[in-house]
Every structure is written in C-alpha cells, then in structure tokens.
C-alpha cells in the first residue's frame, strides 16, 4: 500500500516535519534573542535589582523550560502561566 499525503499536507504543500522545522527554528531564535537581551538588564550602570529578583526571573525561566521539555518527553499538555511578575 502506497503512502499518501494527508489532505492538510496536500493543501499546504508542506509535511508536518517541514512545518515543525520551520517553526522550531523561528521560535528557538526568538527565545535565544530574548534571553540574550534579558542579560542586558545585568548592567548596573542602568539598572538596580536584588538577588531575589534575579532568582525569581531565572526560576520562572527554568520552570517554563522544564515544562516545555516534558511535553516532548511525555506528550504532556500542562499549561503554565504566560505572565511573569516580580
């Protein structure tokens, strides 16, 4: 039996793997850029912050990263808060 493209793949002209690759590259680039510019806040000439604030920021990032990774490992769909507040 020959494999055929799904209706969605035929309409879009792209496979699920192609869409995953395209979106994963774009979204990862955005995350890496955001992390890089977050680091700019460490400039004490321009900003003042406490160690507790820094801990909260990176704790929230780690928790969200762990959640995203677990979705790939177990197919979990647990949603975490999109908002962050110090």
N, C-alpha and C positions, 0 to 999 in steps of 0.2 A: 504494500500500500504506500503510495507516494505521499510525502508530507506536503501540505498546502499552507499558505499563509492564512492567518485569521483575517476576518473582514476588517478589523481595525488596522492591521498591518498593511493590507492592500490599500485601504483608503489613505493612510498616512505615508505610505511608501517607506516606512522605517520599521525595523524589528524592535521588539522590546529591549533587546541588548543594545541596539543603537541609541534608543531613547535614554536608556539608563546611562550609557557612557556620556552622552551629550549633557544630560542634566547633572550627573555626578561631577563632571569636570567643572561646570559653571558654578555649582553650589559650593564645591570644595574651594574653588578660587575665592569666592565671596567670603567664606568662613576664614580662610587664611588671611585675607586682606583685613577683615575686621579684627582679628587677633593682633595683627601687626600694628594697626592704628590704636588699638587699646593700649598697647605698650607705650605709646606716646604720652599717655597720662602719667607715666612714671617721672616725667620731667618736673623736678621740684622747683625749678625756676618759674614754672607756670601754674603748678597745681599743689594743693595741700591735701593730704589724705592720711588716714590712720592705718596701722597694720590690720586692724579688724575689718576695715572696708576692703582692703586688698584680699584678705582671706575670704570674705563673703563673695567677692567677684569671682575668684578662681574656683571656689567651692561650687558655685552655681554653674560655671562652665563645665567643670568636671562631671557634675551630676547629669547635665544635659548630654554630654558626650557619651557617658556610660549608658544612658537611656537609648540614644541613637544606635550605639554599637549592639546593644542587647536585642534590638529589633532585627538586626541581621542574623544574630546567633539563634534566636528562638522564634522569630516571627512575631514577637510581642508587639502590641499596639498601645502600650500605656502612654498617655499624653501627659506631658508636663506643662507647667505654666509657661506661657510665651513671654510674660512680663517679668522684669527684674527690678527690684527696688532695694536700695541700700537702707 
